[in-house]
Amino acid sequence: MRWTLPLALVAFAEPALAQESTDAAPPAPAAGTVSTTPPEPFQQTIAIGCRFVWECVENEPCTETEFSPDVTGTAGGASADALAVQSQMVSDAETVTLTGTKQDKALSLTGGGFDARHLLSIAADGASRYTVHYADGPIAISYLGTCK
């Protein structure tokens, strides 16, 4: 009776102990066989200049502005039709890391921290909207223009 519990524990633990933990890579396919690994993803450099001509603060009337940030980064994916994007938007005010997606010629990027969330939407024809939502207030500022 006194060996029943220890033997039961060994019976349940033995399959788990028999498994080896290894960080080794899986073996390469044998010579003459076809690998099922997908091809390298499509890669693209992002280099976009934006020119926003309208600034809209909350519910106030929009005013003319000259805000021209640049967006640079990389995009990659299985095809050119849908890419994941990692980028930075650089302006006179700040540099913000933005991530998102590119589908055909349209982009949707977001980033920032809790204090200020950034959203940049670029349509296929270049029409663009950039919005910053600030937690302090809260307040939102939108910019309208083009990015190419």
Beta strands, then each sheet from edge to edge (+ up, - down):
strand 1: 42-57
strand 2: 63-67
strand 3: 70-79
strand 4: 82-90
strand 5: 95-103
strand 6: 106-112
strand 7: 116-122
strand 8: 127-134
strand 9: 139-147
sheet 1: 2+ 1- 3+ 4- 5+ 6- 7+ 8- 9+
end
